[in-house]
Amino acid sequence: MHITALDHLVLTVADIDRSIAFYTQLLDMRPVSFANGRRALVFGD
């Protein structure tokens, strides 16, 4: 199997702040905030 694109991936985590810190520091993802306190991470273009 070869993945050429990934639109989105949903993860359930115990601590959102620690998870965002991990992904931003180690994988160079960017945090994004939406209405109603929703948060996400962006990677790539």
TIFIGU-306908 format. One record per residue (C-alpha): residue number from 1; residue in one letter; x, y, z. Coordinates in nm, 4 decimals. Example, Ala and Ser with C-alpha at 12.3 -4.5 7.8 and 13.67 -1.06 7.14 Angstrom:
BEGIN
PT    k  r         u         v         w
PT    1  a    1.2300   -0.4500    0.7800
PT    2  s    1.3670   -0.1060    0.7140
//
This chain:
BEGIN
PT    k  r         u         v         w
PT    1  m    0.0000    0.0000    0.0000
PT    2  h    0.1223    0.3498   -0.0866
PT    3  i   -0.0562    0.6574    0.0547
PT    4  t   -0.0381    0.9562   -0.1800
PT    5  a   -0.2663    1.1951    0.0114
PT    6  l   -0.4439    1.2286    0.3440
PT    7  d   -0.7296    1.4753    0.3774
PT    8  h   -0.7810    1.4525    0.7536
PT    9  l   -0.7271    1.2235    1.0472
PT   10  v   -0.9277    1.2329    1.3716
PT   11  l   -0.7572    1.1400    1.6989
PT   12  t   -0.9085    1.1167    2.0460
PT   13  v   -0.6536    1.2218    2.3083
PT   14  a   -0.6492    1.2502    2.6867
PT   15  d   -0.4717    1.5891    2.6975
PT   16  i   -0.5174    1.8175    2.3973
PT   17  d   -0.2519    2.0692    2.5066
PT   18  r    0.0165    1.8015    2.5488
PT   19  s   -0.0804    1.6410    2.2208
PT   20  i   -0.0591    1.9705    2.0329
PT   21  a    0.2795    2.0425    2.1931
PT   22  f    0.4077    1.6998    2.0842
PT   23  y    0.2938    1.7302    1.7225
PT   24  t    0.4074    2.0911    1.6819
PT   25  q    0.7529    2.0371    1.8341
PT   26  l    0.8409    1.6991    1.6867
PT   27  l    0.6541    1.6927    1.3569
PT   28  d    0.6495    2.0686    1.2783
PT   29  m    0.2686    2.0807    1.2531
PT   30  r    0.0839    2.4110    1.3013
PT   31  p   -0.2054    2.4457    1.5485
PT   32  v   -0.5347    2.5979    1.4256
PT   33  s   -0.8367    2.7029    1.6342
PT   34  f   -1.1991    2.7000    1.5185
PT   35  a   -1.5313    2.8134    1.6645
PT   36  n   -1.6638    2.6425    1.9777
PT   37  g   -1.3124    2.5667    2.1055
PT   38  r   -1.2322    2.3133    1.8340
PT   39  r   -0.8642    2.2687    1.7557
PT   40  a   -0.6681    2.1034    1.4797
PT   41  l   -0.3174    2.0585    1.3438
PT   42  v   -0.2037    2.1415    0.9903
PT   43  f    0.0881    1.9762    0.8141
PT   44  g    0.2164    2.0567    0.4654
PT   45  d    0.0384    2.2732    0.2116
//
